[in-house]
Amino acid sequence: MPDRIDITWIALIGLALATLLVPPLVARPLLGNALLLTFAALKGRRIVLDFLDLRAAPALWRGLVSAWVLVVVLFAWLASAIVALA
């Protein structure tokens, strides 16, 4: 039976492969960037929870770090949207 780290590795590899497939399959830049950054947020959350072991931390810390990952991804998407629309 695989443990949580093995499942996280498989998920990260799957998300990395999905990241490689998005640019040739999605013609719209804003949608493609949103998908790529969604994958990045999912990977970041898995890394933070499982490899930095915040899954066992108090809910406040998990929430703060997850919010930080979300803010960074939203800022990156906003920057890409400004560039795509300009």
PyMOL commands that set and color helices and strands:
alter all, ss='L'
color gray80, all
select helices_A, chain A and resi 4-25+29-51+54-56+59-85
alter helices_A, ss='H'
color red, helices_A
deselect
rebuild
show_as cartoon
